[in-house]
Amino acid sequence: TEAKRIMGLDGQAKMSKSLGNTIGILEPPEEIWAKLRPAKTDPARLRRQDPGTPEICNIYALHRHLSPPETVEHVAVQCRSAGWGCIDCKRVLADNLSAALEPVRERAAALQANPGRVVEILGDGAHRARRIAGETMQGVRERMGFLAPGGGA
């Protein structure tokens, strides 16, 4: 499978926390907007009334990954016709991204509010993993002939 490469907000390299060109999945809507507002767009679109070329705009690329298909098409039409400025396009992306990440933020907040539940979930997972690993290792020992006298491992 081909992995999707999402460019960072600077439009120069892939999103990278170390380069500071990312949006975190737990960031609140106002921080998402604060990061998108100065993000790079179509370099040839210098004035609001200039028609854009969405295919070379990093914000449009993010729309293609993160916005519903009907929004992506609408954004392209508005960009090409100069119906929207780049800031309008960014606002729609910020709203879509914030809405998409809201369930993630809510779940994270619920888990942070109940750390005991996190420990319980991890314990349950560890118990299941030990059971499955034990069964797997028993099968390996049997096939390899590593059973101790009397049938024990």
Residue pairs with C-beta under 8 A, 6 or more apart in sequence:
4 65
5 14
6 14
6 15
6 61
6 62
6 65
7 13
7 14
7 15
7 58
7 61
7 62
8 14
8 15
8 16
8 19
8 21
8 22
9 15
9 21
9 22
9 23
9 35
9 36
9 38
9 39
9 40
9 58
10 19
10 21
10 39
10 40
11 39
11 40
11 58
12 21
12 40
13 19
13 21
15 21
15 22
15 23
16 22
23 32
23 35
23 36
23 97
24 31
25 101
25 104
25 105
26 101
26 104
26 105
26 108
27 35
27 101
28 98
28 105
29 94
29 95
29 98
32 94
32 97
32 98
32 101
33 90
33 91
33 94
33 98
36 59
36 90
36 93
36 94
36 97
37 87
37 90
39 58
39 59
39 90
40 58
40 59
41 52
41 57
41 58
41 59
41 86
41 89
41 90
42 52
42 53
42 54
42 56
42 57
42 60
42 79
42 86
43 56
44 50
44 52
44 53
44 56
45 51
45 52
45 53
45 57
45 79
45 86
48 82
48 85
49 82
50 82
51 79
51 80
51 81
51 82
52 79
52 80
52 82
52 86
53 79
53 80
54 60
54 75
54 76
54 79
54 80
57 79
57 86
57 89
59 86
59 89
59 90
59 93
60 72
60 75
60 76
60 79
60 89
62 93
62 97
63 71
63 72
63 75
63 89
63 92
63 93
63 96
64 72
66 93
66 96
66 97
66 100
67 75
67 92
67 93
67 96
68 96
71 92
71 96
75 84
75 89
75 92
77 83
78 84
78 88
78 89
79 89
111 117
111 118
137 153
138 153
140 146
141 147
141 153
146 153
147 153
